Amino acid sequence: MTRHRYHRTTHATASRMLAATTTLCVAWSAHAGRPLSVDDAGVDEVGHGHVEVWWEGQRGQPGTVYVAPAFTPMAGLELGAVLARDRNERHTLQGVQAKWLWSPAQEQGCNAGSSAGVEHRRQSTGQSAGSVVALNLIGTCAATWGVVNANLGSQRERGQSWRGTWGASVERSWGAITPHLEAFGTRGSAPTFQTGARWEWTPGKQLDATVGRQQGRTLLSLGFALGF
């Protein structure tokens, strides 16, 4: 699904899929368009949006299923939501996020934006498992050879201190296929290194997959996105 040259089919990131209770909140805090975890400074055209559905988890584990719709009601502003279910711990996550661009998107050159989101986790018993507030600064630079994205942010879980988050990615399109490399993390935690690709076999319809490593663990994801 192509919004503009910065193709994003989105959020964050901070980190993805590790400990059950932190995984859900971290995985979406800076959520970008699938399959990237590092967000980009781009949104859909006004009046358009998309829905992303994906599974991710450690190799050999049940993992987590996500559904994340997003819509652009006005120029430069994207509103998104997420619903996730951790099939390991039976936790659920609900969240909302707003992303806004600081300048119009460019085919060539650099663009900046920011995002803010809040997430709430609930245990299988129905009890609250905590909430997280996340803020993120986003930069994207596009050239003929590809696109570079960078994130710098912070997140705070209720009752804890703010923790810095970071991320960087590079992607390049070859026709309908766009592979990427990225690294991201949260202060006090080991970084995650990840690679993947998306295949937009027809406008507004996309399949994607990633494989990553974090502290010796293999992380996998598989998803699709549909524009509207």
ROMILO-35660 format. One line per field, with one value per residue (C-alpha): residue number from 1; x, y, z. Coordinates in steps of 0.5 Angstrom, whole numbers. Example, Ala and Ser with C-alpha at 12.3 -4.5 7.8 and 13.67 -1.06 7.14 Angstrom:
BEGIN
n c(1 | 2)
c1 c(25 | 27)
c2 c(-9 | -2)
c3 c(16 | 14)
END
This chain:
BEGIN
n c(1 | 2 | 3 | 4 | 5 | 6 | 7 | 8 | 9 | 10 | 11 | 12 | 13 | 14 | 15 | 16 | 17 | 18 | 19 | 20 | 21 | 22 | 23 | 24 | 25 | 26 | 27 | 28 | 29 | 30 | 31 | 32 | 33 | 34 | 35 | 36 | 37 | 38 | 39 | 40 | 41 | 42 | 43 | 44 | 45 | 46 | 47 | 48 | 49 | 50 | 51 | 52 | 53 | 54 | 55 | 56 | 57 | 58 | 59 | 60 | 61 | 62 | 63 | 64 | 65 | 66 | 67 | 68 | 69 | 70 | 71 | 72 | 73 | 74 | 75 | 76 | 77 | 78 | 79 | 80 | 81 | 82 | 83 | 84 | 85 | 86 | 87 | 88 | 89 | 90 | 91 | 92 | 93 | 94 | 95 | 96 | 97 | 98 | 99 | 100 | 101 | 102 | 103 | 104 | 105 | 106 | 107 | 108 | 109 | 110 | 111 | 112 | 113 | 114 | 115 | 116 | 117 | 118 | 119 | 120 | 121 | 122 | 123 | 124 | 125 | 126 | 127 | 128 | 129 | 130 | 131 | 132 | 133 | 134 | 135 | 136 | 137 | 138 | 139 | 140 | 141 | 142 | 143 | 144 | 145 | 146 | 147 | 148 | 149 | 150 | 151 | 152 | 153 | 154 | 155 | 156 | 157 | 158 | 159 | 160 | 161 | 162 | 163 | 164 | 165 | 166 | 167 | 168 | 169 | 170 | 171 | 172 | 173 | 174 | 175 | 176 | 177 | 178 | 179 | 180 | 181 | 182 | 183 | 184 | 185 | 186 | 187 | 188 | 189 | 190 | 191 | 192 | 193 | 194 | 195 | 196 | 197 | 198 | 199 | 200 | 201 | 202 | 203 | 204 | 205 | 206 | 207 | 208 | 209 | 210 | 211 | 212 | 213 | 214 | 215 | 216 | 217 | 218 | 219 | 220 | 221 | 222 | 223 | 224 | 225 | 226 | 227 | 228)
c1 c(0 | 3 | 2 | 7 | 14 | 16 | 11 | 8 | 2 | 2 | 7 | 13 | 18 | 21 | 22 | 18 | 16 | 20 | 18 | 10 | 8 | 13 | 12 | 5 | 6 | 13 | 11 | 6 | 9 | 13 | 9 | 11 | 8 | 9 | 13 | 18 | 18 | 22 | 17 | 17 | 15 | 9 | 2 | -4 | -7 | -13 | -19 | -16 | -13 | -11 | -12 | -6 | -6 | 0 | 3 | 9 | 13 | 19 | 21 | 17 | 12 | 5 | 6 | 2 | -4 | -5 | -10 | -8 | -13 | -11 | -14 | -12 | -18 | -14 | -7 | -1 | -5 | -6 | -10 | -9 | -11 | -9 | -12 | -7 | -8 | -2 | -3 | 2 | 0 | -7 | -6 | -9 | -7 | -11 | -8 | -9 | -4 | -4 | 2 | 3 | 8 | 12 | 12 | 9 | 12 | 17 | 19 | 26 | 29 | 28 | 22 | 20 | 14 | 12 | 7 | 4 | 0 | -3 | -3 | -7 | -6 | -11 | -9 | -13 | -17 | -20 | -15 | -11 | -4 | -2 | -1 | 4 | 5 | 10 | 12 | 17 | 20 | 21 | 25 | 25 | 30 | 29 | 34 | 34 | 38 | 33 | 30 | 33 | 28 | 30 | 26 | 28 | 23 | 21 | 16 | 13 | 9 | 5 | 9 | 16 | 20 | 21 | 25 | 29 | 27 | 31 | 31 | 34 | 32 | 34 | 29 | 30 | 24 | 25 | 19 | 13 | 18 | 21 | 27 | 29 | 34 | 33 | 35 | 31 | 31 | 29 | 34 | 36 | 35 | 39 | 37 | 34 | 36 | 31 | 31 | 24 | 21 | 14 | 11 | 5 | 2 | -3 | -4 | -7 | -6 | 1 | 4 | 10 | 15 | 21 | 26 | 30 | 35 | 35 | 39 | 40 | 33 | 30 | 24 | 19 | 13 | 8 | 2 | -2 | -4 | -11 | -12 | -18)
c2 c(0 | 6 | 13 | 17 | 15 | 14 | 8 | 6 | 2 | 6 | 6 | 3 | 3 | 2 | -6 | -12 | -19 | -21 | -22 | -23 | -17 | -12 | -14 | -12 | -5 | -4 | -7 | -2 | 4 | 6 | 2 | 3 | 1 | -7 | -10 | -4 | -3 | 4 | 9 | 13 | 21 | 19 | 18 | 16 | 21 | 25 | 21 | 14 | 9 | 2 | -4 | -9 | -16 | -20 | -25 | -24 | -28 | -32 | -38 | -44 | -40 | -38 | -31 | -25 | -23 | -16 | -12 | -4 | 0 | 7 | 13 | 20 | 25 | 31 | 33 | 31 | 27 | 20 | 17 | 9 | 4 | -3 | -9 | -15 | -22 | -25 | -33 | -34 | -31 | -29 | -22 | -17 | -10 | -4 | 3 | 9 | 13 | 20 | 22 | 28 | 31 | 37 | 39 | 36 | 29 | 30 | 25 | 27 | 30 | 29 | 30 | 30 | 28 | 26 | 21 | 20 | 14 | 11 | 3 | -1 | -8 | -13 | -20 | -26 | -25 | -19 | -15 | -9 | -11 | -3 | 2 | 6 | 13 | 13 | 19 | 19 | 24 | 21 | 23 | 20 | 22 | 19 | 19 | 15 | 9 | 8 | 11 | 12 | 13 | 15 | 15 | 18 | 17 | 16 | 11 | 11 | 5 | 7 | 7 | 7 | 12 | 15 | 10 | 13 | 9 | 9 | 6 | 6 | 3 | 3 | 0 | 0 | -2 | -7 | -6 | -9 | -12 | -8 | -11 | -7 | -7 | -4 | -4 | -1 | -2 | 1 | 4 | -2 | -7 | -11 | -8 | -12 | -13 | -15 | -16 | -17 | -15 | -13 | -15 | -10 | -15 | -10 | -3 | -3 | -10 | -12 | -19 | -18 | -22 | -21 | -25 | -22 | -23 | -20 | -23 | -30 | -31 | -31 | -27 | -28 | -24 | -25 | -20 | -17 | -10 | -7 | 0 | 3)
c3 c(0 | -2 | 1 | -2 | -4 | 4 | 3 | 9 | 10 | 19 | 28 | 35 | 36 | 42 | 42 | 40 | 43 | 49 | 56 | 56 | 60 | 56 | 49 | 48 | 50 | 47 | 40 | 39 | 42 | 36 | 31 | 24 | 17 | 17 | 17 | 20 | 27 | 26 | 24 | 18 | 17 | 13 | 13 | 8 | 3 | 7 | 7 | 6 | 11 | 12 | 16 | 18 | 21 | 23 | 28 | 31 | 37 | 38 | 34 | 37 | 41 | 40 | 40 | 39 | 34 | 32 | 29 | 27 | 23 | 22 | 18 | 16 | 17 | 15 | 12 | 16 | 21 | 22 | 28 | 29 | 34 | 36 | 39 | 41 | 44 | 47 | 46 | 51 | 57 | 55 | 56 | 51 | 49 | 47 | 45 | 41 | 37 | 33 | 28 | 25 | 20 | 21 | 14 | 7 | 5 | -1 | -6 | -5 | 1 | 8 | 12 | 20 | 24 | 31 | 35 | 41 | 44 | 50 | 51 | 56 | 58 | 61 | 64 | 62 | 69 | 67 | 71 | 69 | 67 | 67 | 62 | 58 | 55 | 49 | 45 | 39 | 34 | 27 | 21 | 14 | 8 | 1 | -4 | -11 | -7 | -2 | 4 | 11 | 18 | 25 | 31 | 38 | 44 | 51 | 54 | 61 | 64 | 70 | 77 | 73 | 70 | 63 | 59 | 52 | 46 | 39 | 32 | 25 | 19 | 11 | 6 | -2 | -7 | -13 | -16 | -12 | -7 | -2 | 3 | 9 | 15 | 22 | 29 | 35 | 43 | 49 | 55 | 59 | 54 | 49 | 42 | 37 | 30 | 24 | 17 | 13 | 6 | 4 | -3 | -6 | -11 | -13 | -10 | -3 | -2 | 2 | 5 | 9 | 14 | 18 | 22 | 28 | 33 | 41 | 46 | 42 | 41 | 34 | 33 | 27 | 24 | 18 | 16 | 11 | 10 | 6 | 4 | 4)
END
